[in-house]
Structures are given as C-alpha cells and as structure tokens.
Amino acid sequence: MSPLEVLKSLPLCRDLSDEALTGVAALTHTARFMPGELLLRQGTPSTCAYALVAGQVAVLRTLPGGGELPLAEVGPGSVVGEMSLLAELPRMASARALDEVQAVVFDRAVFVAACRTRQPAARIILEGVMQRVCAHIRSLTAPLQAQAAPGPVWQPAPDVPPTAEFDYRRFLPLLRCAPALGEAGLDRFVALAPPRALSRGEPLFTPDTLAPGLTLVVHGALESLPGATPDAQAMEIYGPGSLVGLPTVLDGAPLDWRVRAREQSLVLQLPQSAFEACYAGHDDFAFGLLCAVAEQLADSMLRLSNRLAQNTGLQRAQTILARRLA
C-alpha cells in the first residue's frame, strides 16, 4: 500500500481529506518489530505513538508488588502509546509484539512543532487522540467507582477568612499550566473567566450534569468522588494549576462522578461557549489552550490508571493472603 493508503486504513485518519492525509504522511514514518520485541516499555519516557498496520500486540501493566496485568491484545487499526502525543509522561504500560508488526510512527516532537506552526493535519490528529483519551478516562472511572473504599465521614469545617486580600493574578505565573498558556494567554484567560470562591465541601458539579465550562484551580484544591457513594476516597485531587471539567467540555457528555472543593478554594471558570470559541481558534492562545488541556488529560489518565493498578494489585495480594491463611 502507498503511504496515503496505509494512513487511510487507520481509524484515526479514516475521515481525513486527501490533503490532510498528505500533511500527516509528511509528519510520520513506518517501523517494523519482530515477535517478542517491545514497542513500549512501562516507566520509560514517552516520545511517540504507534498506529498498527499489521500484526498483533499485547499491552501489559506491571503491578505494584510484582506480576503483570494483561490489559489488551490489539491489532491493525489500533494505536498504542497515544498519550505521548499529549504530554511527556512515563509510559503507563508496556506493549510487546506477538508476531511481526508494522506500524506508523507518530513522533510527539514533530507533531507539537507542526501544531505550533499551524499545520491543520497535526491539530486534527492531536484532537482525535484527545477524544480517544476522553473515552479512556470514562472507562477507567467505572471500575474505580465500583472499587471505591469508604472515606472519612464528611464534616464541613468553617472557612477561615483570609487575613489579607489574595492577589491571585500575581500567583498565576506559578501555576503548572502557565508555561503552556504563556503570559499573554494567562491574561486572556483571566479576562474571559470570572473568579469564583468555593467553600470547603461546596460542589462544582454533580453526577449526570455538564461542567459549567473549563475551571482553572488557582488556590486550594478540588476533588472528584464516586457519584453514588456519599463518603468515599477521592479518585483525583486537583491542586493549583489543574484544569477541571474534562472530559465533558471536550466531548459534551455528562459526567457520572462529582467534583467538590476539598478545601477553601479560588477558581477561574471559563464558560463553555468561551472555551469552544477560543479552542477552535488558530492563534497563540488557542495553541496554548490545546497544550494545557492535552497535558491535563494525560495527567488524569496517568493518575486514574495508577490508582486502578494499585487497587487491582492490592485486591490480588489480599486474595493470595486469604488463600494462604485458609
């Protein structure tokens, strides 16, 4: 097959025009792996993703305390290592070739540079990966909610009034998302997103609702909790610089978990309409917003995946111990 035919066979590229496919082809190359060879190794830096054209690949997760958890066996059309296109995080799993594998290589540095120079094909691919990650995040929360361990009974404490006026604007350059947005991007975010103070325990949104938009945590912390359990351990904790409301602001589907203020907090809320208008742009702010959202998605995916692996490893260890004591 020609390079364009190879790309056209991939679900990630199937709906692209010939012009866009030509643009993607210029940003990719192909690679081959022999049976038993690793495409990805858990814990190593993530620099590229592989779209499988031929062959089968086993995806495995090393569990805390030892042992491997088979996650999937994937074949042509599947993408492994896609998180690398969103952020430079450690690989969450290993991928091993079961037979001879041919793959299209999507290099993170190449795609970020192409997106920065406003190449439409690169952004189309990145947005496609982000939608896939949104679906993965939703799939991870279901078993996490089922495994939710009881937490302390919630007893809201009175808020402590600040001793002086908090100048949150001076604090913004210190936030984790500041490098992606840049100074001008932070100023624009502030101009579009009114501040909101949250008391400890105050909900940001509840299950089966849409987030009011993209929320940036400036001070304090928020937490996500299983929707059906009144008092349970948090699935995620969002500290200063975190973007909250994903994936619903991207895929438009309600969430089945809830988010509340873990402590007295200050957030900036970018309304959904403003987010969509900015995100669809082609200026520096749109690119910075894309990068900041991508990094948050990747970070959430890593945290949720690690939590699920820890829970699974603990359950396995408890089962083995129970058998030995029986």
BATORZA-937503 format. One record per residue: x, y, z of N, C-alpha, C in turn; residue in three letters; residue number from 1. Coordinates in pm, whole numbers. Each point is the difference from the previous one (the first is absolute). Layout:
N
REC     nxx     nyy     nzz    caxx    cayy    cazz     cxx     cyy     czz  residuo  num
REC       X       Y       Z       X       Y       Z       X       Y       Z      ala  NUM
...
END
This chain:
326
REC     nxx     nyy     nzz    caxx    cayy    cazz     cxx     cyy     czz  residuo  num
REC      84    -120       0     -84     120       0      88     125       0      met    1
REC     -51     106     -59      70     128       3     -13      60     139      ser    2
REC      88      99      34     -12      64     132    -139      56      28      pro    3
REC     -64      59    -101    -134      54      20    -101    -112      25      leu    4
REC      14    -112     -72     -90    -112      22      18     -61     139      glu    5
REC     125      -4      46      27     -51     134     -70      88     104      val    6
REC      15     132     -12     -64      91      94    -152      -9      -9      leu    7
REC     -52     -12    -121    -145      -7     -19     -59    -123      67      lys    8
REC      81    -105      17     -49    -123      63     -11      13     151      ser    9
REC      55     108      58      -2      18     144    -124      76      42      leu   10
REC     -74     -48     101    -118      74      47      32     144      40      pro   11
REC     120      25      51      39     134      40       4      96    -118      leu   12
REC      23     -54    -121      15      86    -119    -109     -23    -104      cys   13
REC     -94     -87      29     -95     -44    -103     -84     113     -59      arg   14
REC     -33      98      82     -88     108     -46      74     121     -53      asp   15
REC     132      -9     -12      78     113     -49      -8      12    -151      leu   16
REC       7     123     -48       4      23    -145     136     -43     -54      ser   17
REC      10     -14    -131     128     -36     -60     107     105      30      asp   18
REC     -42     127       5      96     106      31      52     -15     143      glu   19
REC     -91     -30      94      41     -19     138      87    -124      14      ala   20
REC     -36    -108     -71      79    -122       5     142      25     -50      leu   21
REC      12      80    -104     133      34     -52      80      74     106      thr   22
REC     -68      89      74      67      72     108      44     -93     111      gly   23
REC     -83     -97      37      35     -96     105     115     -89     -46      val   24
REC      -5     -43    -126     104     -88     -53     138      65       9      ala   25
REC       4     133     -17     127      71       8      54       5     142      ala   26
REC     -85     -29      98      40       9     140      25    -137      64      leu   27
REC     -18    -107     -75      11    -135      56     100     -83     -79      thr   28
REC      36    -115      57      79    -101     -71     -45    -136      50      his   29
REC      48    -106     -62     -41    -136      38     114     -71      72      thr   30
REC     -38    -102      78      98     -81      74     -49    -143       4      ala   31
REC      93     -94      17     -34    -142      11      58     -56     130      arg   32
REC     -72     -94      60      43     -65     123     -14    -150     -16      phe   33
REC      97     -73      52      -2    -146      -8     -74     -57     121      met   34
REC     -46    -126      -9     -72     -61     112      81       8     130      pro   35
REC     -65      40     108      64      14     129      65     134      25      gly   36
REC      13      82    -103      65     131      15     -97      99      65      glu   37
REC      55      85      85     -83     100      68     -15     126     -86      leu   38
REC    -125      42     -19     -24     129     -61       8     109     106      leu   39
REC     -53     -30     120      -2      92     113      46     -75     124      leu   40
REC      70      71      88      39     -58     128     -54      89     112      arg   41
REC     -76     -60      90     -61      76     110     106      74      81      gln   42
REC     -28     128      29      89      80      81     101      81     -77      gly   43
REC      21     -29    -129      97      75     -80     -66     126     -55      thr   44
REC      79     100     -42     -58     123     -54     -84     -29    -125      pro   45
REC    -109      72     -14     -88     -21    -115      31     105    -105      ser   46
REC      44     -46    -115      40      93    -107     -78     -20    -128      thr   47
REC     -70    -112     -15     -72     -24    -125    -114     -99      23      cys   48
REC     -90      -4     -97    -111     -95       0      10     -85    -126      ala   49
REC     -60    -120       6       4     -92    -113    -143     -36     -41      tyr   50
REC     -31      19    -126    -127     -47     -57      30    -129     -75      ala   51
REC     -64    -109      41      32    -131     -54     -62     -19    -139      leu   52
REC      82     -42     -92     -46     -29    -137     -14    -151     -19      val   53
REC      90     -77      57      -4    -146      -9      61     -59     125      ala   54
REC     -52    -120      40      53     -68     117     -81      24     125      gly   55
REC      30     -79     104     -70       7     128      97      42     110      gln   56
REC     -52      78      95      82      53     109     -72     -24     133      val   57
REC      73     -48     100     -54     -17     135      36     122      83      ala   58
REC     -99      57      68      21     115      88      -6     -50     143      val   59
REC     105      27      79      17     -57     135      30     111     100      leu   60
REC     -46     -20     121      28      96     107      69     -73     115      arg   61
REC     117      45      41      68     -57     114     -66      52     127      thr   62
REC     -38     -92      89     -73      38     120      94      27     116      leu   63
REC     -38      91      90      80      20     122      11    -131      77      pro   64
REC     119     -36      39      21    -124      72      33    -118     -90      gly   65
REC       1      24    -132      37    -107     -92    -116     -55     -78      gly   66
REC      31     -63    -111    -101     -59     -87     -45      97    -108      gly   67
REC     -59     -57    -103     -49      79    -112    -150     -16     -14      glu   68
REC     -64     108     -39    -143       0     -25     -22      18    -150      leu   69
REC     -47    -104     -71     -28      17    -143    -116      98     -18      pro   70
REC      24     106     -75    -103     100     -21     -78     -22    -129      leu   71
REC      70     -39    -105     -67     -16    -129      93     -69     -97      ala   72
REC     -60     -55    -103      74     -48    -116     -59      71    -121      glu   73
REC      81      80     -67     -51      87    -106      67     -33    -132      val   74
REC     -69      40    -107      48     -30    -134     -10     120     -92      gly   75
REC      -1     -25    -131       0     109     -98    -112     101      26      pro   76
REC      38     127     -11     -95     108      25      10      59     139      gly   77
REC      57     -76      94      13      48     137     121      92      14      ser   78
REC      -5      84     102     110      90      31      50     -31     140      val   79
REC     131     -15      16      59     -21     131      96     115      28      val   80
REC       4      41     127      89     110      37     -52     137     -38      gly   81
REC    -132      11     -23     -55     127     -49      14     114     100      glu   82
REC      17     -33     129      14     105     100     124      85     -25      met   83
REC      98     -56     -69     124      74     -24     -23     122     -88      ser   84
REC    -107       1     -79     -28     116     -82     -56     116      82      leu   85
REC     -44     -29     122     -61     103      83      98      58     102      leu   86
REC      89     -81      54      92      48     104     116     -97      13      ala   87
REC     110      52      53     119     -83      24     -10     -59     139      glu   88
REC     -73    -109      10     -17     -72     127      58    -140     -14      leu   89
REC      33     -65     111      49    -138     -10    -105     -92     -61      pro   90
REC      45     -98     -76     -92     -97     -59     -79     -70     110      arg   91
REC    -130     -13     -20     -86     -61     101      -6    -152     -13      met   92
REC      45     -53    -114      -6    -144     -23     107     -38    -102      ala   93
REC      23    -128     -13      90     -51    -103     -83     -58    -114      ser   94
REC      60      -3    -119     -65     -59    -117     102     -90     -69      ala   95
REC     -37    -129     -16      91     -99     -56     -59     -61    -126      arg   96
REC      82      -8    -105     -45     -60    -126     -19    -150      18      ala   97
REC    -116     -50     -41     -29    -143       6      42     -71    -128      leu   98
REC       5      73    -108      53     -49    -127      65     119     -70      asp   99
REC      35     -14    -127      63     112     -69    -100     115     -13      glu  100
REC      42     119      41     -88     117       6      52     110     -91      val  101
REC     -91      59     -74      29     122     -76     -83     112      58      gln  102
REC      62     115      22     -70     111      65      40     133     -61      ala  103
REC     -93      96       6      28     138     -36      40      73     128      val  104
REC     111      71      -5      55      68     118     -42     147       0      val  105
REC     -65      42     111     -38     139      21      92      57     108      phe  106
REC      95      83     -39      97      55      93     -55     125      69      asp  107
REC       6       4     133     -58     113      74      65     132     -39      arg  108
REC     132       6      -3      68     126     -28     -38      53    -137      ala  109
REC     -12     -89     -97     -36      41    -136    -142      58      -2      val  110
REC     -93     -66      69    -140      46      -4     -18     129      79      phe  111
REC      70      15     112     -11     125      76      55     116     -83      val  112
REC     113     -21     -66      58     105     -84     -93      33    -117      ala  113
REC     -61    -103     -60     -91      24    -112    -125      73      45      ala  114
REC     -48     -33     119    -118      69      54      33     145      31      cys  115
REC     121      24      52      40     136      33       9      86    -125      arg  116
REC      35     -59    -113       9      74    -125    -131      -4     -79      thr  117
REC    -109     -37      71    -136       9     -55     -26     -98    -114      arg  118
REC      61    -117       3     -29    -100    -103    -128     -73      38      gln  119
REC    -107      14     -80    -131     -57      37       3    -150      25      pro  120
REC      77     -73     -79       1    -146      14      47     -42     138      ala  121
REC     101      69      54      52     -35     132    -105      23     107      ala  122
REC     -70     110      -8    -103      27     101    -115    -100     -10      arg  123
REC     -37     -38    -121    -107    -100     -16      37    -130      70      ile  124
REC     125     -43     -17      45    -124      65      -1      16     151      ile  125
REC      54     110      51       5      21     144    -141       5      60      leu  126
REC     -92      67     -67    -137       6      51     -66    -137      -4      glu  127
REC      31     -79    -103     -52    -136      -5      50     -84     115      gly  128
REC     129      14      32      57     -74     114     -65      46     130      val  129
REC     -25     129      14     -60      52     123    -141     -56      20      met  130
REC     -76     -14    -107    -132     -60      11       9    -145      44      gln  131
REC     100     -72     -50      20    -140      40      38      -8     148      arg  132
REC      82      93      46      41       0     140    -119      34      90      val  133
REC     -88      89     -46    -122      30      75     -80    -130      22      cys  134
REC     -11     -80    -104     -73    -127      12      71     -94      96      ala  135
REC     134      -3      -4      76     -87      92     -23      44     145      his  136
REC       0     131      25     -20      50     136    -137     -44      52      ile  137
REC    -101      10     -84    -133     -42      43      -3    -151      29      arg  138
REC      73     -78     -79       1    -144      22      74     -37     129      ser  139
REC      97      81      40      75     -27     123     -81      33     125      leu  140
REC     -87     101      -9     -73      41     120    -104    -103      43      thr  141
REC     -52     -80     -93    -101     -99      37      55    -102     101      ala  142
REC     114     -68     -29      52     -94     101      50      71     125      pro  143
REC      50     121     -12      45      73     118    -117      32      93      leu  144
REC    -114      36     -58    -117      27      84     -50    -128      65      gln  145
REC      10    -113     -73     -43    -127      58      92     -43     114      ala  146
REC     129      36      -9      97     -38     103      13     104     111      gln  147
REC     -79     106      -6      17     113      91      -2     -45     145      ala  148
REC     105      35      73       8     -34     142     -64     111      81      ala  149
REC     -61     -36     113     -62     103      85     105     102      45      pro  150
REC     -41     123       3      85     106      52     -54      51     132      gly  151
REC      64      97      58     -49      56     126    -136      67     -21      pro  152
REC     -82      -7     101    -130      66      -7      24     150     -17      val  153
REC     -68      57    -101      25     139     -35     -55      93     108      trp  154
REC      87      82      53     -40      98     101      55     136     -42      gln  155
REC     -81      77     -72      49     131     -47      48      87     115      pro  156
REC     116      57     -20      57      90     101     -26     143     -43      ala  157
REC     -10      90      95     -22     140     -37     120      56     -76      pro  158
REC     -30      80    -101     108      63     -75      70     104      86      asp  159
REC     129      12     -21      79     100      71      15     121     -91      val  160
REC     -50     114      38      11     117     -88     146      39     -19      pro  161
REC      36      40    -122     140      38     -24      38     122      83      pro  162
REC     126       1      41      48     111      80      26     124     -85      thr  163
REC      17     -18    -128      22     112     -91     -59     -38    -136      ala  164
REC     -24     100     -81     -55     -25    -133      99     -84     -81      glu  165
REC     -49    -109     -58      86     -91     -77       9      50    -143      phe  166
REC     119      40     -41      22      48    -136      30    -119     -90      asp  167
REC    -106     -62     -52      19    -124     -75      73      22    -132      tyr  168
REC      -7     120     -55      67      26    -128     152     -17      12      arg  169
REC      56      39     113     144     -15      19      39    -147      17      arg  170
REC     -97     -81      37      24    -143      25      -5     -82    -128      phe  171
REC     -68      53    -105     -25     -78    -122     128     -50     -69      leu  172
REC     107      80     -12     120     -51     -70      64    -120      67      pro  173
REC     -36     -28     127      57    -114      71     -77    -129     -25      leu  174
REC    -115       7     -64     -84    -117     -19      59     -94    -104      leu  175
REC     -34    -127      11      58    -103     -87     -38      19    -146      arg  176
REC    -115      63     -27     -43      21    -138      56     128     -60      cys  177
REC      71      81      81      51     129     -48      94     -13    -120      ala  178
REC      95     -97      -1      88      -9    -117     -75     -25    -131      pro  179
REC    -106     -81       5     -75     -30    -122     -77     123     -48      ala  180
REC     -63      72      92     -81     115     -38      84     123     -31      leu  181
REC     111      17      71      81     118     -21     -60     120      71      gly  182
REC      78     106      11     -45     119      73    -123      62     -65      glu  183
REC       4      16    -132    -115      59     -70    -122     -90      11      ala  184
REC      21    -132      -6    -110     -95      11     -66       5     137      gly  185
REC      82      15     105     -55      12     135     -84     127      13      leu  186
REC      49     110     -58     -76     125       5    -134     -16     -71      asp  187
REC       0     -69    -112    -125     -18     -74     -95     -92      76      arg  188
REC      55    -104      62     -83     -91      79     -68      77     113      phe  189
REC      76      86      68     -55      78     110    -110      93     -51      val  190
REC      19      58    -119     -99      93     -54    -131     -70     -33      ala  191
REC       6    -131     -32    -120     -73     -42     -61     -83     113      leu  192
REC      78     -28     105     -44     -94     104     -14      72     133      ala  193
REC    -122      26      44     -17      68     129      42     -87     117      pro  194
REC      57      58     104      40     -78     119    -122     -43      80      pro  195
REC      14    -114      67    -106     -51      86      64     -61     125      arg  196
REC     -48      43     115      48     -57     126     -89    -118      38      ala  197
REC      63    -110      42     -72    -120      41      30     -29     147      leu  198
REC    -105     -22      77      18     -42     138      32    -149       4      ser  199
REC      62     -43     108      33    -142      15    -128     -84      -7      arg  200
REC       0    -100     -91    -114     -87     -17     -99      48    -105      gly  201
REC      15     122     -51     -94      53     -99      17     -73    -133      glu  202
REC    -110     -48     -62      12     -74    -126      28      93    -118      pro  203
REC      85     -48     -89      22      71    -127     -99     -53    -104      leu  204
REC     -13    -133      -6    -109     -60     -77     -31    -138      55      phe  205
REC    -118     -48     -33     -52    -125      54     -17    -101    -113      thr  206
REC     -21    -129      33     -13    -102    -105    -114      30     -98      pro  207
REC      21     -47    -123     -99      14    -108     -24     145     -38      asp  208
REC      98      84      23      -9     139     -44     125      33     -82      thr  209
REC     -11     107     -76     115      50     -74      74     101      87      leu  210
REC     130       6     -16      77     102      70     -39     136     -56      ala  211
REC       3     106      84     -37     133     -49     100      57     -99      pro  212
REC     109     -68     -20     107      46     -88     131     -54      53      gly  213
REC     108      57     -47     133     -44      44      39      80     124      leu  214
REC      32     -71     108      32      63     127     149     -13      29      thr  215
REC      63     113      30     141       4      37      11      22     150      leu  216
REC      65     -94      69      21      13     144     118      94      23      val  217
REC     -26     110      70     105      98      28      56     -20     141      val  218
REC     -89     -26      93      41     -14     141     -88    -106      65      his  219
REC      58     -79      92     -77    -105      64       5    -129     -79      gly  220
REC    -103     -82      11      -3    -129     -68    -144     -48     -14      ala  221
REC     -26     -70    -112    -128     -64     -25      23    -149      -4      leu  222
REC    -108     -80       4      13    -145      -6    -118     -59     -75      glu  223
REC      25    -110     -70    -107     -74     -67     -32    -123      84      ser  224
REC    -130     -31       7     -47    -107      87    -100     -87     -75      leu  225
REC     -10    -128      36    -102     -86     -62    -139      61      17      pro  226
REC     -79      -9    -106    -129      67       2    -100     -57      98      gly  227
REC       4    -132      26    -103     -65      81      40     -19     146      ala  228
REC     124      31      36      47     -26     136      13     131      76      thr  229
REC     -76      18     107       4     128      72     138      32      56      pro  230
REC      62     -96      66     132      21      61      95    -107     -52      asp  231
REC      88      42     -90      95     -93     -61     131      73     -25      ala  232
REC     106     -77     -20     129      60     -31      -6      66    -138      gln  233
REC      73     109     -13       1      74    -126      68     -82    -109      ala  234
REC     -54      11    -122      64     -63    -116     117      85     -49      met  235
REC     -21     133      -2     105      93     -40      -7     123      89      glu  236
REC     115      61      21       8     127      72      61     103     -96      ile  237
REC     -64     113     -13      43     104     -93      56     118      79      tyr  238
REC     130      19      -8      65     109      70      14     123     -88      gly  239
REC      68     102      47      18     122     -78      60     -28    -139      pro  240
REC     -60      60    -100      45     -18    -138     -73    -109     -74      gly  241
REC     -82     -80      71     -76    -107     -66    -118      58     -76      ser  242
REC     -34     -66    -110    -118      34     -79    -106    -105      28      leu  243
REC    -116      43      47    -106     -90      44    -121      17     -92      val  244
REC     -67    -113     -27    -116       1     -89      18     -89    -120      gly  245
REC     122     -55     -12      26     -95    -108     -50    -137      45      leu  246
REC     -52     -83     -86      -5      18    -144    -127      66     -54      pro  247
REC     -93      39      88    -130      45     -50       9     126     -87      thr  248
REC      97      89      28      10     120     -83      48     -33    -141      val  249
REC      61    -118     -17      46     -41    -133    -100     -87     -73      leu  250
REC     -61     -97      70     -89     -93     -70    -148      32      18      asp  251
REC     -32      93      88    -139      43      14     -92     -99      68      gly  252
REC      54    -105      61     -83     -99      69       8      23     151      ala  253
REC    -110     -25      72       1      20     145     100     -93      69      pro  254
REC      44      41     117      88     -82      81     -82     -83      98      leu  255
REC      54    -114      41     -70     -82      98      70       5     135      asp  256
REC      86      99      21      61      22     130     -22     147      39      trp  257
REC      37      33     121     -22     136      50     132      64      39      arg  258
REC       1     130       0     118      77      38     -41     104     103      val  259
REC      76       9     107     -27      99     104     131      59      49      arg  260
REC     -11     109      72     117      65      58      51     -83     118      ala  261
REC     124     -41      -6      61     -77     108      33      92     118      arg  262
REC      24     125     -33      30     102     100     -44     133     -59      glu  263
REC       7     104      78     -37     132     -51      87      31    -122      gln  264
REC     -64      35    -110      71       9    -128     -44     122     -79      ser  265
REC      86      39     -94     -32     103     -96      24     -58    -139      leu  266
REC     -99      12     -87      12     -53    -134     -39     108    -101      val  267
REC      46     -18    -123     -43      82    -112     -82     -90     -92      leu  268
REC    -119      43     -36     -89     -83     -82     -17      61    -138      gln  269
REC      55     -68    -100     -14      40    -139    -129     -63     -53      leu  270
REC    -104      80     -28    -127     -58     -45      18     -87    -123      pro  271
REC     -89    -100     -14      11     -95    -110       3      69    -135      gln  272
REC     -86      99     -19      -5      70    -130     131      71     -29      ser  273
REC      59      61     103     128      68     -18     111    -100     -26      ala  274
REC      -2    -113      72     100    -104     -23      -5     -48    -145      phe  275
REC    -119     -33     -49     -13     -52    -136      48     101    -103      glu  276
REC     -31     127      20      43     103     -94     152      15       0      ala  277
REC      61      -1     117     146      14       9      72    -125     -50      cys  278
REC     -52    -115      38      64    -127     -33       3     -23    -150      tyr  279
REC    -101      50     -71      -8     -21    -144      84      99     -80      ala  280
REC      63      94      69      77     102     -69     132     -52     -54      gly  281
REC      75      91     -64     129     -37     -60     110      95      45      his  282
REC     -22      66     114     101      92      51      82     -66     111      asp  283
REC      90      77      59      86     -54     105     -81     -47     120      asp  284
REC    -107      71      33     -81     -39     116     -67    -135     -25      phe  285
REC     -50     -21    -120     -63    -128     -33     101    -114      11      ala  286
REC     122      23     -48     103    -104      10      37     -26     145      phe  287
REC      15     107      81      32     -17     140    -110     -73      75      gly  288
REC    -127      33     -32    -112     -68      64      -3    -147     -38      leu  289
REC      28     -30    -127       7    -139     -46     105     -77      80      leu  290
REC     118      58      16     109     -68      71     -34     -19     148      cys  291
REC     -58     104      62     -35     -10     142    -105    -107      23      ala  292
REC    -102      -5     -86    -105    -102      13      58    -139     -25      val  293
REC      86     -13    -102      61    -130     -30      82     -51     119      ala  294
REC      77      89      62      81     -41     114     -87     -43     118      glu  295
REC    -111      70      22     -90     -37     109     -64    -136     -27      gln  296
REC     -42     -24    -125     -58    -130     -36     100    -112      27      leu  297
REC     124      21     -45     102    -103      19      27     -23     148      ala  298
REC       3     107      79      26     -12     143    -113     -76      69      asp  299
REC    -125      32     -37    -115     -71      58       3    -148     -37      ser  300
REC      33     -27    -124       6    -139     -46     105     -77      80      met  301
REC     115      62      23     108     -66      75     -42     -25     144      leu  302
REC     -60     100      64     -39     -16     140    -108    -107      17      arg  303
REC    -100       3     -88    -108     -97      10      50    -142     -30      leu  304
REC      88     -12     -98      56    -130     -34      83     -55     115      ser  305
REC      81      87      62      80     -43     114     -88     -42     117      asn  306
REC    -108      76      25     -90     -34     109     -65    -136     -24      arg  307
REC     -43     -25    -124     -63    -127     -32      99    -115      15      leu  308
REC     126      22     -43     101    -104      14      30     -29     147      ala  309
REC       6     103      81      23     -19     143    -113     -77      64      gln  310
REC    -124      35     -35    -115     -70      56       0    -147     -41      asn  311
REC      32     -24    -129       1    -137     -51     110     -81      67      thr  312
REC     119      61      14     110     -70      66     -31     -30     145      gly  313
REC     -66      94      69     -37     -22     139    -102    -111      13      leu  314
REC     -99       0     -87    -101    -105       4      62    -137     -26      gln  315
REC      93      -5     -95      67    -126     -30      81     -48     121      arg  316
REC      73      92      65      79     -37     117     -89     -48     114      ala  317
REC    -114      67      19     -93     -41     105     -57    -138     -27      gln  318
REC     -28     -30    -127     -52    -131     -37     102    -109      29      thr  319
REC     127      26     -38     107     -98      23      19     -23     150      ile  320
REC      -2     108      79      18     -11     144    -115     -80      63      leu  321
REC    -122      27     -47    -115     -73      53      10    -148     -28      ala  322
REC      50     -36    -118      15    -141     -35     104     -67      89      arg  323
REC     108      74      29     106     -58      83     -44     -19     143      arg  324
REC     -89      89      47     -48      -9     138    -114     -98      16      leu  325
REC     -62     -40    -112    -116     -88       7      41    -141      44      ala  326
END
